[in-house]
Amino acid sequence: MFSWVKQEHGSHNKEGEMYQTVTEGLQTLYSKKLLPLEETYLFHDFHSPALEPADFQSKPMVLLVGQYSTGKTTFIRYLLEQDFPGMRIGPEPTTDGFIAVMYGENEGVVPGNALVVDSKKPFRKLNAFGNAFLNRFICSQMPNQVLQSISIIDTPGILSGEKQRISRGYDFAEVLRWFGERVDRIILLFDAHKLDISDEFSEAIRALKGQDDKIRVVLNKADQVDTQQLMRVYGALMWSLGKVINTPEVVRVYLGSFWAKPLQNTENRRLFEAESQDLFRDIQSLPRNAALRKLNDLIKRARLAKVHAYIISYLKKEMPTLFGREKKKEELIMRLPEIYTILQREHHISAGDFPNVNKMQDMLQHYDFHKFPSLKMKLIESVDKMLATKIAVLMAMIREEESKQPAPFVSGGAFEGSQDGPFGQGYGEGISAGADAEDWIVSRDKHRYDEIFYTLMPVNGKITGVNAKKEMMNSRLPNTVLGKIWKLADCDQDGMLDDDEFALAQHLIKIKLEGYELPSELPDHLVPPSHPRRSAATGQEF
């Protein structure tokens, strides 16, 4: 994925280890520094299964979560611009299992039980959820260009009302938590007509706690309501999310209609196009940031593993040698919040690094504290050294390599074509309006601008900056913006404006007032015919 070759055959660290890629470096640091700590203190039993090579080497993954009939499967088809094996779409709950849509030379479906024994896929640890889950898990493989850069995980439609009381046969929230820890982006889909967050949906969102930086929200089917209703729907969605996603930051919500059918309401067409392009850019950036995301996840995992080791060793230390073990165990479990405070103060740990106290208390009921290992400072110091020195080296090497090679980018499917030709975002609008017209676009309104120009007392066909300023300030644009407009419009840079330059300034003001951005340099199609641009090299007009 990302290579950081400092020398012809790789890069040595201070301990003489050689890594050919950042992925290999992360994998080695995990197996040699962090994994021994996790295994010693039963981290995998309490928190998350051990990571495998495929977890480091896999493509970036996007997880789609939402209630049934919010358009998750249709959204995938929209991105790929083709059907995928195992796809079912309908108004009723159609997707009753997890589908990993991945790249493959041959189109087909791999069932869950076969998938979890494939060492090349990052799903081996899902075996722990048993047959009830594996029977509802498949991998859909196909040769699609989008899937060469990312993989997409489709999830069962989350149920509401009485339907959610039906048991799935496996721990749905835990499966989501497992995926949430490993994916690069989590997209929560909502329907403009279905904003209620059911109990199961609330539980699913809570399962993704700790992955807040990965979460994006899509308000789908937004074309099915008019502008006034859309404002109310958006407000209701933000209110509902605020009650479930308990973070100080406002979650990013994308509005649109993510399927290839005509818009039912075209009032907000421009808004939907801008929102979809923002979402596409966010998804397209995933391969470029994949190594950084894995590095970040490894750091979070290392901090949690350290805290877990302190908790386990403290419980071991407090246990009596012979008698009263059960009573002491119950006492320690009850005192766990107090123990968190003690460890926080003793080891200078942030309160946010500790695992959920209620969940930890429930899990500790099933273990014999006397068999827990004592604190092994050598393992802790090894992880501290990894965080202090090794991670910083990898971070620097990622940046170095990114500067030397083009950044990977998601391409194909819906990501192609939308930026090219006359249907690209902003084409023929704002500053680019008139780019393919034969006449100078400013001339269409020049008669109105001329009327204003001749009231400003031009001398020898030009008005001074003082007189121009009075008129331009009527736009109420900030001085910084008007200064930029003056610089663009004063083509001959003589500190005055003739009628063509004044008309150009008024055109640029109009563009800015309509909400478009100004360019840093005046494009050729806006240069007044009376002021041909000169070549910097030859001084000739062109």
Residue, then its C-alpha position, 0 to 999 in steps of 0.5 A: m500500500f504505502s512504501w517508505v524505502k529510505q534505501e534501495h532495499g528498505s529501512h532499518n530502525k534503531e534495533g536493526e529491524m528492516y521494513q519494506t512498507v509501512t504496513e509491514g512496520l505496523q504489523t511488526l510493531y504490533s506482533k513484537k511490542l503490543l501483542p505480548l502485552e495483550e496475551t499476558y493480560l487476556f486483552h482479547d477476552f475482554h476487548s478485541p480479538a488479536l489483529e492478523p496480517a490481513d487486518f493490516q494489509s486489507k483495503p480501506m473498508v466502508l461500513l453502512v448502517g441504517q434502518y431497513s429501506t433507507g437505501k443502503t444496498t441501493f447506495i452501494r449500487y449507486l457507487l459501483e454503477q452495477d449490481f453485485p452478487g447477492m444484492r436484494i433491494g425492496p421496501e421490506p427488510t431485504t438484507d438480513g445479513f452482512i455482505a462484504v462487497m470486495y474486489g475479485e477477478n471472478e464474480g461470485v459469492v463466498p459464504g461466511n464459513a468459508l470466508v473466516v478460514d481465508s487468511k487473505k481476508p480480514f474476517r477470520k476472527l468473526n468465527a467467534f460469533g458462531n454459525a448463527f452469524l456466519n450463515r448470514f455473512i457472505c462476501s460478494q466479489m466482482p471485478n469493479q474499479v471502485l472495489q480496487s481501492i475500497s471494500i464496502i460492508d452492507t449490514p442488515g436493515i435495523l428493525s423498529g417497533e415489534k420487529q426489533r424484538i425478534s432475536r437475530g440469533y447472534d449479538f448484532a451490536e458486538v458484530l457492529r463493534w468488531f467492524g467499527e474498530r476495523v473499518d475506515r469510514i462508518i456511514l449512518l443512513f437515514d430516510a427523509h421519511k424515517l427519522d425515528i431511531s429505534d432501540e436497536f438502532s440506538e444500541a447499534i450507534r452506541a456499539l460504535k462509540g469510540q469511533d466517532d471520527k469515522i462516522r458520517v451521516v447521510l440523509n438519503k431520499a432528500d429529494q422526496v420533500d420540498t425545501q421547507q420540509l427538508m429544513r424541518v427534517y434536517g432539524a429533527l435528524m440533528w435533534s435525534l442524533g444529539k440524543v444518541i451520539n453524545t459528542p460535543e462536535v456536530v456530526r457531518v450530515y450529507l443531504g442527497s438522493f443517492w440513486a440513479k433515478p430522476l429527482q422528484n423535487t429539483e428545488n435543491r438540485r445544486l445543494f444535492e450535487a454539492e453534498s454528493q461531491d463532498l461525500f465522494r471526496d471524503i470516500q476518495s480520500l480513504p486510500r490516501n489516509a489508510a496507513l495513517r488510520k491504521l497507525n491511529d487505531l494501533i495507538k488507541r489499541a495500545r493505550l487501552a491495552k496498557v490501561h487493561a494491564y494496570i486494571i488486571s494486575y491491580l486486581k491480582k495484587e489486592m487478592p488474598t493468598l488463601f481465604g476469602r477470595e470470593k468475597k474479596k472479588e465481589e468487593l473489588i468488582m463493586r469498587l471498580p470505579e474507585i479503582y479506576t480513579i486510583l490507577q488514573r492518579e497513580h499512573h497519570i492516565s486520562a479518564g477517557d482511556f479506561p474501558n466502560v466500567n459497567k461492561m468491565q464489571d460484568m465480564l470480571q464476574h467470570y474470572d478467577f482474580h487469583k489467576f491474573p498475572s502480576l504487573k510486568m513493567k518490562l511489557i509496559e515499557s516496551v509499549d511505551k517505547m513503541l509509542a514514544t519512538k517507533i510510531a513517530v518514525l512511521m508517521a514521518m515515513i508515511r508523510e515522506e512517501e506520500s510526498k514522493q508518489p501520487a496519492p491513491f484515489v478511489s476511481g470508477g463507478a459514480f466517482e468518474g465523469s461527474q467532474d468532467g465536461p459540462f456536468g462537472q460541479g460549477y461548470g458554466e456557473g459563477i466565475s466559469a460562466g461564459a467560458d464557452a461563449e463566443d461573446w464576452i459575458v460581461s457585455r450582456d449587462k454592460h449597458r447597465y454598468d455603463e449607466i452607473f460608470y458615467t455617473l461617477m465623473p470619468v476623466n479621459g474615459k476612466i474613474t479614480g479609485v476613490n469614485a469606484k470605491k464609493e460605488m463598489m461599497n454599495s454591495r456591502l461586501p467586505n473590503t478584503v473581497l472588494g480589494k481582490i475584485w479591484k485587483l482582478a478588474d484593473c487589468d492594466q494596473d494603472g489604479m483607475l478603471d475604464d468602462d470595460e474594467f468597471a463593468l468587469a468589477q461589477h460582474l465579479i461583485k455579482i458573482k460573489l453576491e450569488g455565493y460563488e468564489l473568486p479566482s486568484e487570477l482572472p480567467d481568459h474568458l473574462v479578460p475585456p476585449s479592449h485589454p488583451r492579456r500579454s504574454a509574460a515571456t514575449g510581451q506579445e498580446f494574445 
